[in-house]
Each structure stands twice: as structure tokens, then as C-alpha cells.
Amino acid sequence: MTKHKNVALDELRILAALMVLGGVEGLFADVVSRPALELLAGAGIAVEYTVVVPNIVNRAGTGTCPVEQLCAGAASAAECLPLIEGFMQKMKERHG
């Protein structure tokens, strides 16, 4: 795992899914995870990037981002969305 200090690293998979569903045609990311890149490429979205990392680490730096783990078996953005919504709801309930 590679740890980078960039804004929204934990949300790359979330952002990728939302970009696919939102009809984005292309984007640039300084850092992109392999799963997010594959999801975007599978949807035909052109991606330019500086660095590809195998996965995004969690905020504690102790393992893989929980959203990347959650969406690991999803083949499309449409499959990711309900998983992400459930994750966000749990976070909202936990943190008010």
C-alpha cells in the first residue's frame, strides 16, 4: 500500500463511481487507485493521472480504504452506488 497526503484520497472510489454515473467524459487526477482507474476505464472515461497506486489506505494508515474494500466486488458504478450510499448513511448515523 502507498500512503499519500492528498485531499479526498479515501473518496477516490466514491468519486469515480459518481463521475461515471454523472456522465463525465474525462478527468485528471494526481493520484488514482487501480480500482478507481479500472472503474473509470470500464465506463469509457478518459483519465490522465500522475501516479497509480494499488489501493488507497484508510485514514489511520493501517489498511485499505473501507470504501475500496466495500466496492471491491462491484463491476460497475451502478453496483457501487448503493454500497456507497449505505456506507455514507452509517457514517452519518455514527457521527451525527
Beta strands, then each sheet from edge to edge (+ up, - down):
strand 1: 26-33
strand 2: 46-53
sheet 1: 1+ 2+
end
